[in-house]
């Protein structure tokens, strides 16, 4: 991703909107993220990506004049979710850093900036289209006028929900890691070792360890809330006691701080679950499953009480599509292609209302188990207004919204000075 220290000699401006520039590196990184989602990036796709970047600049100018703000917590959560998805695609944070040729914190910083811009652009789009509606009569007219050969054949769709229990690291192992960090802190205070040396020797964050533990300058809200609150409670140069976050235990030193950003270094001890700890989590989730199957506990209630997956627990455990940023159909139904293959194979053969056996899940930072609940299944079928009213309505609504946005752009773009590099001049016709 384009960072502040990138050399502009190795980059170039591909488009401008008034005084705002869009760099070739920005376009390439957007295309890289599409590739991570398994989408082929042909020249026509790249042209549409650049078109969206230009439109976003126009919408951002409108957002600025209307004083629209992006909520910090929402952006941070979206950033974390997107990073987690990319890590799953590539296999580890190290591989993600190698893929973008930048450390994780730089990737997060740039991703957060882009997500904030996209949020503001979406708010402006919504303000343009909020009064656009599609009536049932319009849906009926569209379907009746659609020739038989143009009516889609839909595959099976599923509504799947999950309940997740993560393994817990034994208290004595947590205490041992804490004591190890306290011992390292003592060495630092006594000047018998340097932070850089200890970080390289002990830290499990290999990216920052290669830089002596330094994470670098980050804006407020970029890092884990537990890490940030501990870091900002320190005086410059001070070293914290061991701090727990979702990644493990940290020893943090605040190196410098300014109004809205700060610089730290840390030593991270990641606590991987043992086989016994993982088996204890399986026992716990099996006990929950038995209650649900016996009818003494409803699945949605169990999710609220027990599920430890923050991304889905607030939505009743609902699993949504993996394709980040896609224009999804309304409702909770997903096709087999939109489901994670592991989820699809786990529910294959289940009937509506059935619950899977515990499925093992594992990320770089934690391991655990999940139950999958098949709440609804729609069999493959030819398009019809009874089963597919929402899909048809959604299609027509999006088409009418796009028409409204196009009209707004045509009426507004004369107020902007828009330019393109000769290589991308054809994109101008797409506006």
C-alpha positions in Angstrom: 0.0 0.0 0.0 1.1 3.5 -0.7 2.9 4.9 2.4 4.3 8.3 3.3 7.8 7.2 2.7 7.2 5.8 -0.8 9.3 7.5 -3.4 7.2 9.4 -5.9 9.9 8.8 -8.4 8.9 5.2 -8.5 5.2 6.1 -8.6 3.0 8.3 -10.8 -0.2 10.2 -10.7 -2.9 8.3 -12.8 -5.8 10.7 -12.1 -6.6 14.0 -10.3 -9.8 15.5 -8.9 -9.2 19.2 -8.2 -6.1 19.1 -6.0 -6.5 15.5 -4.9 -4.3 12.9 -6.6 -4.7 9.2 -7.2 -1.4 7.3 -7.5 -0.6 4.3 -9.6 0.3 2.5 -6.4 -3.2 3.1 -5.0 -4.8 1.6 -8.0 -2.5 -1.4 -7.9 -3.2 -2.0 -4.2 -6.9 -1.9 -4.8 -6.4 -4.5 -7.5 -4.3 -6.6 -5.2 -7.1 -6.7 -2.7 -9.5 -7.9 -5.4 -7.0 -10.6 -6.3 -6.9 -11.7 -2.7 -10.7 -12.2 -3.0 -10.1 -14.6 -5.9 -11.3 -12.1 -8.5 -9.5 -11.8 -11.8 -8.3 -8.3 -12.5 -8.5 -7.7 -16.3 -8.0 -4.3 -17.9 -11.7 -3.5 -17.9 -11.9 -4.3 -14.1 -8.9 -2.1 -13.5 -10.6 0.8 -15.4 -13.7 0.4 -13.2 -11.5 0.4 -10.1 -10.0 3.7 -11.2 -13.4 5.0 -12.0 -14.6 4.2 -8.4 -11.5 5.9 -7.0 -12.2 9.1 -8.9 -15.9 9.0 -7.9 -14.8 8.5 -4.3 -12.7 11.7 -4.5 -15.8 13.6 -5.8 -18.0 12.1 -3.0 -15.3 12.9 -0.4 -15.4 16.5 -1.4 -19.1 16.5 -0.9 -18.7 14.8 2.5 -16.2 17.4 3.6 -18.6 20.3 2.6 -21.5 18.5 4.4 -19.2 17.9 7.5 -19.9 14.1 7.4 -17.7 12.1 9.8 -16.8 8.4 9.9 -17.3 6.6 13.3 -13.9 5.5 14.6 -15.1 2.3 16.2 -16.8 1.2 13.0 -13.7 1.8 10.9 -11.5 0.0 13.3 -13.8 -3.0 13.4 -14.0 -3.1 9.6 -10.3 -2.8 9.3 -9.7 -5.7 11.7 -12.3 -7.9 9.8 -10.6 -7.1 6.5 -7.1 -7.8 7.8 -8.3 -11.1 9.3 -9.8 -12.1 6.0 -6.6 -11.4 4.1 -4.6 -13.3 6.7 -6.8 -16.3 6.2 -6.3 -16.1 2.5 -2.5 -15.9 2.7 -2.0 -18.1 5.7 -0.3 -15.7 8.2 0.4 -12.1 9.0 4.0 -12.6 7.9 2.9 -13.6 4.5 0.5 -10.7 4.3 3.4 -8.3 5.2 5.5 -9.9 2.4 2.6 -9.7 -0.1 2.3 -6.0 0.4 6.0 -5.5 1.2 5.1 -3.5 4.3 4.7 -4.3 8.0 1.3 -5.1 9.3 0.8 -1.8 11.2 1.5 0.1 7.9 -1.0 -2.0 6.1 -3.6 -1.4 8.8 -2.9 2.3 8.8 -3.4 2.7 5.0 -6.4 0.3 5.0 -8.0 2.3 7.7 -7.6 5.5 5.7 -9.2 3.9 2.7 -12.0 2.4 4.6 -12.8 5.8 6.1 -12.8 7.3 2.7 -15.1 4.6 1.4 -17.5 5.0 4.3 -17.8 8.7 3.7 -18.3 8.1 0.0 -21.1 5.6 0.8 -22.8 8.1 3.1 -22.9 10.6 0.2 -24.2 7.9 -2.2 -26.9 7.1 0.3 -27.9 10.8 0.6 -28.3 10.9 -3.2 -30.4 7.7 -3.4 -32.2 7.6 -0.1 -35.6 8.6 -1.7 -35.3 6.0 -4.5 -37.9 3.2 -4.2 -39.2 0.3 -6.1 -42.9 -0.7 -5.8 -44.3 -4.2 -5.9 -46.0 -3.2 -9.2 -42.7 -2.4 -10.7 -41.3 -5.9 -9.7 -44.3 -7.6 -11.2 -44.1 -5.6 -14.5 -40.4 -6.4 -14.8 -40.8 -10.1 -14.2 -43.8 -10.4 -16.6 -41.9 -8.6 -19.3 -38.7 -10.7 -18.9 -38.4 -13.4 -21.6 -38.2 -17.0 -20.4 -34.6 -17.4 -21.6 -33.5 -14.4 -19.5 -35.0 -15.7 -16.3 -32.2 -16.9 -14.1 -31.9 -20.4 -12.6 -30.8 -20.0 -8.9 -28.6 -22.6 -7.1 -29.3 -23.7 -3.6 -29.2 -20.9 -0.9 -28.4 -21.4 2.8 -28.8 -19.4 6.0 -26.1 -20.6 8.3 -25.4 -19.5 11.9 -22.5 -20.4 14.2 -21.6 -20.6 17.9 -17.9 -20.3 18.6 -15.9 -21.3 21.7 -12.2 -20.6 21.8 -9.7 -22.6 23.9 -8.5 -20.9 27.1 -4.8 -20.9 28.0 -4.2 -22.4 31.4 -3.7 -19.8 34.2 -0.3 -21.3 35.1 0.9 -20.9 31.5 -0.3 -17.3 31.4 1.4 -16.6 34.7 4.7 -18.2 33.5 4.6 -15.9 30.4 3.9 -12.9 32.6 6.8 -13.8 34.9 9.1 -14.1 31.8 8.1 -10.6 30.6 8.6 -9.2 34.1 12.1 -10.8 34.1 12.8 -9.1 30.8 11.6 -5.8 32.1 13.9 -6.1 35.1 16.8 -6.6 32.7 15.8 -3.5 30.8 15.5 -1.4 33.9 18.9 -2.6 35.1 20.4 -1.8 31.7 21.7 -5.4 31.5 20.1 -5.8 28.1 18.6 -3.6 25.4 15.0 -3.6 24.2 16.1 -4.3 20.7 18.2 -7.3 21.6 15.5 -8.8 23.8 12.8 -8.2 21.2 14.8 -10.0 18.5 15.5 -12.9 20.9 12.1 -13.4 22.5 9.3 -11.5 20.6 6.9 -13.6 18.5 6.0 -10.5 16.4 8.8 -11.2 13.9 8.1 -8.1 11.8 8.6 -5.6 14.6 11.3 -7.7 16.2 13.5 -7.3 13.1 13.3 -3.5 13.9 14.1 -3.9 17.6 10.4 -4.3 18.6 9.4 -0.9 17.1 5.9 -0.7 15.6 6.3 2.8 14.4 4.0 5.8 14.3 0.3 4.9 14.3 -2.8 7.1 14.6 -5.2 6.7 17.6 -7.5 3.7 17.2 -5.2 1.8 14.9 -4.0 -0.9 17.3 -5.7 -3.2 19.7 -7.7 -1.2 22.3 -6.0 -3.0 25.2 -2.6 -2.3 23.7 -3.4 1.3 22.9 -4.8 2.2 26.3 -1.8 0.6 28.1 0.7 2.4 25.8 -1.0 5.8 26.2 -1.0 5.5 30.0 2.8 5.4 29.9 5.2 8.4 30.0 7.6 8.6 27.1 10.4 6.1 27.7 8.4 4.2 30.3 7.9 0.4 30.1 4.7 -1.3 31.0 4.0 -4.3 33.0 2.8 -7.3 31.0 -0.4 -6.3 29.1 -2.9 -8.9 27.6 -4.5 -8.4 24.2 -6.1 -10.8 21.7 -2.6 -11.5 20.4 -1.0 -12.5 23.6 1.1 -10.7 26.3 3.0 -7.5 25.6 5.8 -5.6 27.2 5.3 -2.1 25.8 7.6 1.0 25.8 6.2 4.3 24.7 8.9 5.9 22.5 7.1 9.2 21.6 3.7 10.7 21.4 2.0 13.6 19.5 -1.6 14.9 19.5 -3.2 12.1 17.5 -0.5 9.5 17.1 2.2 7.7 19.0 5.2 5.4 18.6 5.8 2.3 20.6 7.9 -0.9 20.6 7.0 -4.1 22.2 7.9 -7.7 23.0 5.1 -10.1 22.3 4.6 -13.6 23.8 1.9 -15.4 21.9 0.2 -18.1 23.9 -0.7 -21.0 21.7 -3.2 -23.5 23.1 -2.1 -27.0 24.0 -3.9 -30.1 22.8 -5.4 -30.5 26.3 -6.7 -26.9 26.3 -8.3 -27.4 22.9 -10.0 -30.6 24.0 -11.4 -28.8 27.1 -13.0 -26.3 24.7 -14.5 -29.1 22.7 -16.0 -30.6 25.9 -17.6 -27.2 26.7 -19.1 -26.8 23.2 -20.4 -30.4 23.2 -22.2 -29.7 26.5 -23.8 -26.6 24.9 -24.8 -28.7 21.8 -26.4 -31.4 23.9 -28.7 -28.7 25.6 -29.7 -27.3 22.2 -30.4 -30.8 20.7 -32.4 -31.7 23.8 -34.5 -28.6 23.4 -33.6 -27.1 26.7 -31.7 -24.2 25.1 -32.4 -22.4 21.8 -29.6 -21.8 19.4 -30.0 -18.0 19.3 -30.1 -17.8 23.1 -27.0 -20.0 23.3 -25.1 -17.7 20.9 -25.9 -14.7 23.1 -24.8 -16.5 26.2 -21.7 -18.4 25.0 -20.4 -17.5 21.6 -17.0 -15.8 21.7 -16.8 -14.7 18.0 -17.3 -10.9 18.1 -17.9 -10.7 14.4 -21.1 -12.9 14.4 -22.4 -13.1 18.0 -24.2 -9.8 17.8 -26.0 -11.0 14.7 -27.3 -14.2 16.2 -24.2 -16.1 14.8 -25.1 -15.2 11.2 -22.4 -16.1 8.7 -22.1 -13.6 5.9 -20.2 -13.8 2.6 -16.4 -13.8 2.5 -16.2 -11.4 -0.5 -15.3 -8.1 1.2 -17.0 -5.0 -0.1 -19.2 -7.0 -2.5 -22.7 -5.7 -3.3 -24.6 -8.5 -1.5 -28.2 -9.5 -1.9 -30.4 -8.5 1.1 -31.3 -11.1 3.7 -29.3 -13.9 5.3 -29.2 -16.4 2.4 -25.9 -17.3 0.7 -25.2 -19.5 -2.2 -22.7 -22.4 -1.9 -20.1 -20.3 -3.7 -20.4 -17.5 -1.2 -20.0 -19.9 1.8 -16.5 -20.8 3.1 -15.9 -24.3 1.7 -15.3 -25.7 5.2 -18.7 -24.4 6.2 -20.4 -25.8 3.1 -19.0 -29.3 3.5 -19.9 -29.2 7.3 -23.6 -28.4 6.6 -23.8 -30.7 3.5 -26.4 -33.3 4.4 -28.0 -31.3 7.2 -31.7 -30.6 7.2 -33.2 -27.3 8.2 -32.9 -26.9 12.0 -30.0 -29.4 12.3 -26.8 -28.6 14.1 -23.4 -29.9 13.0 -20.9 -31.7 15.2 -18.2 -29.4 16.6 -15.9 -28.1 13.8 -12.3 -27.2 14.7 -11.2 -23.7 13.8 -7.7 -22.2 14.0 -6.1 -18.8 13.3 -2.6 -17.6 13.9 -3.7 -16.3 17.3 -6.3 -18.7 18.6 -7.9 -22.1 18.2 -11.4 -23.4 19.1 -14.6 -25.0 18.0 -17.8 -24.0 16.4 -21.3 -25.4 15.9 -23.0 -24.7 12.6 -26.8 -24.3 12.6 -28.6 -24.7 9.2 -31.6 -22.4 9.8 -32.9 -22.2 6.3 -32.2 -23.9 2.9 -33.8 -22.9 -0.4 -33.6 -25.6 -3.1 -32.3 -24.8 -6.7 -35.1 -23.3 -8.8 -36.0 -21.1 -11.8 -36.6 -17.4 -11.0 -40.1 -16.7 -9.8 -41.7 -13.7 -8.1 -42.7 -15.7 -5.0 -39.3 -17.1 -3.9 -37.2 -14.4 -5.5 -39.1 -11.2 -4.9 -36.3 -9.8 -2.7 -33.6 -10.6 -5.4 -35.7 -9.0 -8.2 -36.5 -6.0 -6.0 -32.9 -5.6 -5.0 -31.7 -5.7 -8.7 -34.3 -3.1 -9.8 -33.5 -0.9 -6.8 -29.7 -0.9 -7.5 -30.4 -0.1 -11.1 -32.5 2.9 -10.3 -30.0 4.0 -7.6 -27.2 3.8 -10.2 -29.2 5.9 -12.6 -29.8 8.5 -9.8 -26.0 8.6 -9.0 -25.2 8.9 -12.7 -27.5 11.9 -13.1 -26.0 13.5 -9.9 -22.4 13.0 -11.3 -23.4 14.5 -14.7 -24.9 17.5 -12.9 -22.0 17.9 -10.5 -18.8 17.0 -12.3 -18.6 20.4 -14.0 -17.7 21.8 -10.6 -14.6 19.6 -10.5 -11.4 19.6 -12.5 -10.8 15.9 -13.4 -7.7 14.7 -15.2 -6.3 11.4 -16.3 -2.9 10.0 -17.3 -3.0 9.3 -21.0 -2.8 5.5 -20.3 -6.1 5.8 -18.5 -7.8 8.4 -20.6 -10.6 6.0 -21.6 -11.8 5.9 -18.0 -13.1 9.5 -18.5 -15.9 8.1 -20.7 -17.0 5.9 -17.8 -17.9 8.8 -15.6 
